[in-house]
Amino acid sequence: MLAGPAPRIVGGVPNRCCSRPRRPVYGHMLKNTNNPEGCEQADFVSALLALVFTLDGPDGVRSSFETSARFQGYEGTLHGGMISALLDAAMGECLFSKGILAVTAEMTVRFLRPVPLDRTVDLRAVLVSARHGLFLLSAGLSLDDRPLARATGKFRRRA
Ligand SMILES: CCCCCCCCCC(=O)SCCNC(=O)CCNC(=O)[C@H](O)C(C)(C)COP(=O)(O)OP(=O)(O)OC[C@H]1O[C@@H](n2cnc3c(N)ncnc32)[C@H](O)[C@@H]1OP(=O)(O)O
């Protein structure tokens, strides 16, 4: 598990697909599947990953993820698409934590080592720079402080 000060839960994706006021997504969606205003798809993705992000320093967020066999690629290891989704979600959430709504314009993933199943991996992302509505972020996935994957992403502010 991650060490550090008492975590503050980050708010999650601003919900723009219905008229409800902004509400947290990560860690709350399993309670909200019976949504009369039709946000099931967003609920599904967040519930699938079951990520709860907390702030990590002035410009970062962190979370943890259970690598279950549901997301297996080659035997015994996490699928690369899932690794990419986690890193993307972390970088997106990092921006949401700053009130910035943006989409991934470009992303590079370095798969450093196979990610084993049935472990709790640490996920972090940090905002590196912001210029003219283009945000540069980096993210990492690690296990017991051993880096398993890292990413850089360029995000464009959503109109
Ligand atoms: C998983 C649980 C849920 C958690 C969600 C977490 C967040 C997830 C975030 C995502 O995954 S979003 C989904 C994947 N991404 C998309 O669907 C984005 C699709 N692409 C677009 O919508 C547009 O291509 C995009 C907004 C990225 C850019 O459209 P624009 O019309 O703004 O691009 P344009 O080509 O006009 O460029 C505008 C400026 O941005 C710059 N730019 C665009 N892409 C760039 C890039 N990749 N690198 C550098 N610069 C870039 C471009 O050079 C230019 O600079 P200038 O204004 O200075 O001329």
PDBQT file of the ligand as one rigid body, heavy atoms in Angstrom, charges set to zero:
ROOT
HETATM    1  C1  LIG A 201     -11.314   5.035 -17.602  1.00  0.00    +0.000 C 
HETATM    2  C2  LIG A 201     -12.228   5.711 -16.608  1.00  0.00    +0.000 C 
HETATM    3  C3  LIG A 201     -12.598   7.071 -17.043  1.00  0.00    +0.000 C 
HETATM    4  C4  LIG A 201     -11.487   8.020 -16.736  1.00  0.00    +0.000 C 
HETATM    5  C5  LIG A 201     -11.261   8.960 -17.847  1.00  0.00    +0.000 C 
HETATM    6  C6  LIG A 201      -9.917   9.499 -17.745  1.00  0.00    +0.000 C 
HETATM    7  C7  LIG A 201      -9.543  10.352 -18.899  1.00  0.00    +0.000 C 
HETATM    8  C8  LIG A 201      -9.563   9.595 -20.160  1.00  0.00    +0.000 C 
HETATM    9  C9  LIG A 201      -9.245  10.512 -21.262  1.00  0.00    +0.000 C 
HETATM   10  C10 LIG A 201      -9.502   9.830 -22.562  1.00  0.00    +0.000 C 
HETATM   11  O1  LIG A 201      -9.194   8.690 -22.745  1.00  0.00    +0.000 OA
HETATM   12  S1  LIG A 201     -10.287  10.779 -23.748  1.00  0.00    +0.000 SA
HETATM   13  C11 LIG A 201     -10.617   9.592 -25.032  1.00  0.00    +0.000 C 
HETATM   14  C12 LIG A 201      -9.505   9.484 -26.059  1.00  0.00    +0.000 C 
HETATM   15  N1  LIG A 201      -9.230  10.740 -26.706  1.00  0.00    +0.000 N 
HETATM   16  C13 LIG A 201     -10.057  11.235 -27.638  1.00  0.00    +0.000 C 
HETATM   17  O2  LIG A 201     -11.082  10.696 -27.942  1.00  0.00    +0.000 OA
HETATM   18  C14 LIG A 201      -9.615  12.516 -28.295  1.00  0.00    +0.000 C 
HETATM   19  C15 LIG A 201      -9.994  12.524 -29.750  1.00  0.00    +0.000 C 
HETATM   20  N2  LIG A 201      -9.304  13.607 -30.438  1.00  0.00    +0.000 N 
HETATM   21  C16 LIG A 201      -9.804  14.869 -30.406  1.00  0.00    +0.000 C 
HETATM   22  O3  LIG A 201     -10.867  15.146 -29.847  1.00  0.00    +0.000 OA
HETATM   23  C17 LIG A 201      -9.004  15.905 -31.078  1.00  0.00    +0.000 C 
HETATM   24  O4  LIG A 201      -8.120  15.343 -32.011  1.00  0.00    +0.000 OA
HETATM   25  C18 LIG A 201      -8.196  16.769 -30.068  1.00  0.00    +0.000 C 
HETATM   26  C19 LIG A 201      -9.135  17.499 -29.101  1.00  0.00    +0.000 C 
HETATM   27  C20 LIG A 201      -7.188  15.931 -29.262  1.00  0.00    +0.000 C 
HETATM   28  C21 LIG A 201      -7.403  17.802 -30.840  1.00  0.00    +0.000 C 
HETATM   29  O5  LIG A 201      -8.342  18.463 -31.649  1.00  0.00    +0.000 OA
HETATM   30  P1  LIG A 201      -8.111  19.934 -32.074  1.00  0.00    +0.000 P 
HETATM   31  O6  LIG A 201      -9.152  20.281 -33.088  1.00  0.00    +0.000 OA
HETATM   32  O7  LIG A 201      -7.924  20.801 -30.881  1.00  0.00    +0.000 OA
HETATM   33  O8  LIG A 201      -6.696  19.723 -32.796  1.00  0.00    +0.000 OA
HETATM   34  P2  LIG A 201      -5.970  20.613 -33.808  1.00  0.00    +0.000 P 
HETATM   35  O9  LIG A 201      -5.361  19.695 -34.765  1.00  0.00    +0.000 OA
HETATM   36  O10 LIG A 201      -6.843  21.745 -34.300  1.00  0.00    +0.000 OA
HETATM   37  O11 LIG A 201      -4.859  21.234 -32.898  1.00  0.00    +0.000 OA
HETATM   38  C22 LIG A 201      -5.133  22.278 -31.986  1.00  0.00    +0.000 C 
HETATM   39  C23 LIG A 201      -3.836  22.591 -31.295  1.00  0.00    +0.000 C 
HETATM   40  O12 LIG A 201      -3.485  21.487 -30.436  1.00  0.00    +0.000 OA
HETATM   41  C24 LIG A 201      -2.228  20.989 -30.840  1.00  0.00    +0.000 C 
HETATM   42  N3  LIG A 201      -2.226  19.568 -30.668  1.00  0.00    +0.000 N 
HETATM   43  C25 LIG A 201      -3.241  18.720 -30.873  1.00  0.00    +0.000 A 
HETATM   44  N4  LIG A 201      -2.859  17.462 -30.635  1.00  0.00    +0.000 NA
HETATM   45  C26 LIG A 201      -1.570  17.521 -30.290  1.00  0.00    +0.000 A 
HETATM   46  C27 LIG A 201      -0.596  16.586 -29.916  1.00  0.00    +0.000 A 
HETATM   47  N5  LIG A 201      -0.907  15.295 -29.819  1.00  0.00    +0.000 N 
HETATM   48  N6  LIG A 201       0.623  17.024 -29.602  1.00  0.00    +0.000 NA
HETATM   49  C28 LIG A 201       0.929  18.314 -29.667  1.00  0.00    +0.000 A 
HETATM   50  N7  LIG A 201       0.053  19.260 -30.003  1.00  0.00    +0.000 NA
HETATM   51  C29 LIG A 201      -1.160  18.881 -30.311  1.00  0.00    +0.000 A 
HETATM   52  C30 LIG A 201      -2.079  21.403 -32.272  1.00  0.00    +0.000 C 
HETATM   53  O13 LIG A 201      -0.750  21.450 -32.652  1.00  0.00    +0.000 OA
HETATM   54  C31 LIG A 201      -2.712  22.764 -32.286  1.00  0.00    +0.000 C 
HETATM   55  O14 LIG A 201      -1.814  23.721 -31.735  1.00  0.00    +0.000 OA
HETATM   56  P3  LIG A 201      -1.909  25.271 -32.110  1.00  0.00    +0.000 P 
HETATM   57  O15 LIG A 201      -3.239  25.758 -31.571  1.00  0.00    +0.000 OA
HETATM   58  O16 LIG A 201      -0.736  25.887 -31.411  1.00  0.00    +0.000 OA
HETATM   59  O17 LIG A 201      -1.845  25.321 -33.604  1.00  0.00    +0.000 OA
ENDROOT
TORSDOF 0
